[in-house]
Amino acid sequence: MDHNLPAVSVVVPVYNAGRWLARCLDSIAAQTYPRWECILVDDGSADDSGSICDGYASKDPRFRVIHKENGGVSSARNAGMDAARANVLVFADADDAVAPDLLELAMGLLEQEPEAMVLWGLTMDPEAFAASLSAPRPVTRSTLRAMSWNSALFANVYTQTYSLERIRAHGLRFDTAMGRGALIGEDHDFVTRYCALDRGGRDLPLLVIGAPLYYYAQENENSLMKQAARARSADSVALPPPEPRYCEVLLADMASTFPSMCDLGQEKALQDYLRHYLRCFAFGVWSARQLKEPLPRGFFRRPEIRRLLDLTKEQKVFSVYYLPFRLGLAGLCARLYAWDESHHINYWRFYEATHRLFFRGWKK
């Protein structure tokens, strides 16, 4: 082992993030694990992001900077992967932050089980992130086959480790047709294809750190998610194609992921998980009606659905879909999903009315 080479490469795509970039880079510089490199890919920024990156690299040689023409976040991440020198790969966004012990925890687990993928939680609440820095970090072991990569755990690219050797061996790249403008979802697409890579029939071990070690910030109006939301609000939004038997897939997925998500011990992550699955099930109901398929037998009384609703009530997490699912109103579930996806004013009318009438005190 060459101890002069980094053991983990952190790839950070940077585009017009000057206001928030120091927060991200300071959190990487503060890592308690020393053998890292951080590849900053300045994707044609028009603000001072490029000079900020150069400043960090001049003070700490573990920061390396690539300046390139703007090509979108997928192009930037691909450039960072090409330049990475370590086999363990981690991603972060330029306006976010990571806990100081993230790399130490992840690398310690990988030393014990090199073939594993290490996952950790995220939070969008700065106070919850600050509080998590002194909270316990329990580890739950699972496998990809048991967890299913359709899970909400794999909805983004920056809460898990990757093997760069496997990525290069299979020629895996981020799709450059995605990750710019309103075409989002490039991270979930990449994670899905990574998880599907052939492992010679062997399952992929998963080690889940039960703490939100990643802070997902919401302030950056130039972020891809905010750009996509503006584009969708400005244009007439076409509904996505319906997925056949989607509720059946989700029921099986939830049966395997639910225990692990409950063990994470993160209030915000659990709230996001509950809302995510209620909306996904609403999409499944909408898809079934579009395709004129029957829902699974006894769908609204299924133990997976009842447990999801019971935990939503226990946590007092408000979702516009909670009441229709509790009452078993498939038509309303489907209609709300269509309004939600198309940003129809009726969705927000129903949202506000039900919250005020029935769910005061529940967390929006």
Salt bridges, closest charged atoms under 4 A:
GLU37 OE1 - ARG64 NH1 2.75
GLU37 OE1 - ARG85 NE 2.99
ASP42 OD2 - HIS67 ND1 2.88
ASP43 OD1 - LYS68 NZ 2.67
ASP54 OD1 - HIS67 NE2 2.87
ASP60 OD2 - ARG62 NH2 3.01
ASP82 OD1 - ARG173 NH1 2.59
ASP93 OD1 - ARG77 NH2 3.05
ASP101 OD2 - ARG137 NE 2.86
GLU113 OE2 - ARG141 NH2 2.45
GLU115 OE1 - ARG199 NH2 3.58
GLU115 OE1 - ARG202 NH1 3.55
GLU186 OE2 - ARG77 NH1 2.89
ASP189 OD2 - ARG193 NH2 2.98
ASP203 OD2 - ARG145 NH1 3.85
GLU219 OE2 - ARG23 NH1 2.98
GLU221 OE2 - LYS226 NZ 3.47
GLU221 OE1 - ARG230 NH1 3.35
GLU248 OE1 - ARG245 NH2 2.66
GLU267 OE2 - LYS363 NZ 3.98
ASP272 OD1 - LYS268 NZ 3.37
GLU304 OE1 - ARG302 NE 3.40
ASP310 OD1 - ARG326 NH2 3.11
ASP340 OD2 - ARG279 NE 2.82
GLU341 OE2 - ARG232 NH2 2.83
GLU341 OE1 - ARG279 NH2 2.81
GLU352 OE1 - ARG356 NE 3.95
GLU352 OE1 - LYS364 NZ 3.10
